[in-house]
Amino acid sequence: MARDVPLIYSLSIALSATAGNHYLVTSEGTRLQTSRKLLRVVVAASTRAEDGMDLSQSFIFDAAFEDELPAEELMKQAFLDVIEQVLALREVPLVEPYVGPAILLNRASGVFFHEIFGHRIEGHR
């Protein structure tokens, strides 16, 4: 299936599973333990545009129990959709840079400030 598409440079399907326990003990004598399990299937593909820009797409399936994971046919379809999407990105024209006013509200303004300024003063650059 993927071998028929030479423009796809990287393709992966990954399964990860995590389980965790959380404990709460209070001075009043409350003792509580909760467990959580997360199963994740990630389908990802990447290619490179004519100008050298790396392009990637992915799709994620999450489930709390094994029987909630999607059927194999649904995962195959997601696999084909990711390949189709990443190849379609190769055909999209570049966006022209924008210079002008921008209105940032609430949390977006903090995230924007952190991204343009915060990383530069964190000391690892």
C-alpha positions in Angstrom: 0.0 0.0 0.0 2.5 2.6 1.1 5.2 1.3 -1.2 3.2 2.5 -4.1 3.7 6.1 -3.0 7.4 7.0 -3.5 6.9 10.6 -2.3 6.2 9.4 1.3 9.6 9.5 3.0 8.5 8.4 6.5 5.5 6.4 7.6 4.8 5.0 11.0 2.1 3.3 13.0 2.7 3.2 16.7 0.9 1.7 19.6 1.6 2.9 23.1 0.0 2.0 26.4 0.3 3.6 29.8 -1.2 2.8 33.1 -1.0 4.9 36.2 -2.2 4.9 39.8 -3.1 8.0 41.8 -3.3 8.0 45.6 -5.0 10.4 48.0 -4.5 10.1 51.7 -5.8 12.8 54.0 -5.3 13.5 57.7 -9.0 12.8 58.2 -8.4 9.2 57.3 -9.5 9.3 53.7 -7.7 6.8 51.5 -8.4 6.8 47.8 -6.7 5.0 44.9 -7.7 5.5 41.3 -6.3 3.8 38.2 -6.2 5.0 34.7 -5.1 3.3 31.5 -4.5 5.0 28.1 -4.1 3.1 24.8 -3.0 5.2 21.8 -2.5 4.3 18.1 -0.8 6.9 16.1 -0.7 6.8 12.3 1.8 9.3 10.8 3.3 10.1 7.4 5.7 12.7 6.1 7.0 14.0 2.8 9.0 17.0 1.5 7.7 19.7 -0.7 9.4 20.8 -3.8 11.0 23.8 -1.9 12.4 21.5 0.8 9.8 22.1 3.5 9.0 19.0 5.6 5.3 18.2 5.7 3.7 15.7 8.0 0.2 14.6 9.0 -1.0 12.2 11.7 -4.1 10.7 13.1 -4.5 9.5 16.7 -6.9 6.9 18.2 -7.2 7.0 22.0 -9.0 4.4 24.1 -9.2 3.6 27.8 -9.8 -0.2 27.2 -8.6 -2.6 24.6 -12.1 -3.3 23.2 -12.5 0.4 22.6 -9.7 0.5 20.0 -11.0 0.9 16.4 -11.4 -2.1 14.1 -8.5 -2.9 11.7 -10.5 -1.6 8.7 -10.9 1.8 10.3 -7.2 2.0 11.1 -6.4 1.1 7.5 -8.7 3.9 6.3 -7.0 6.4 8.6 -3.7 5.2 7.2 -4.8 5.9 3.7 -6.3 9.2 4.7 -3.1 10.4 6.3 -1.1 9.5 3.1 -3.7 11.4 1.0 -3.6 14.4 3.2 0.2 14.7 3.3 0.4 14.3 -0.4 -2.3 17.0 -0.8 -0.1 19.4 1.3 2.6 19.2 -1.4 0.2 20.9 -3.8 -0.9 23.7 -1.5 0.6 27.1 -2.4 2.7 28.9 0.2 1.0 31.5 2.3 2.3 35.0 1.9 3.7 36.6 5.0 1.3 38.8 6.9 2.3 42.2 8.3 -0.4 44.0 10.1 -2.4 44.3 13.3 -3.4 41.2 15.3 -5.8 41.0 18.2 -4.9 38.4 20.8 -7.2 37.6 23.7 -6.8 36.0 27.0 -4.6 32.9 27.0 -3.5 33.3 23.4 -1.6 36.5 24.2 0.4 34.8 26.9 1.2 31.8 24.7 2.2 34.1 21.8 4.5 36.2 24.1 6.1 33.0 25.5 6.7 31.6 22.0 8.3 34.7 20.6 10.2 35.9 23.7 10.1 33.3 26.5 12.1 30.6 24.7 14.9 33.0 23.9 15.4 33.9 27.6 15.1 30.3 29.0 18.9 29.9 28.8 19.1 26.8 26.5 19.8 28.9 23.4 
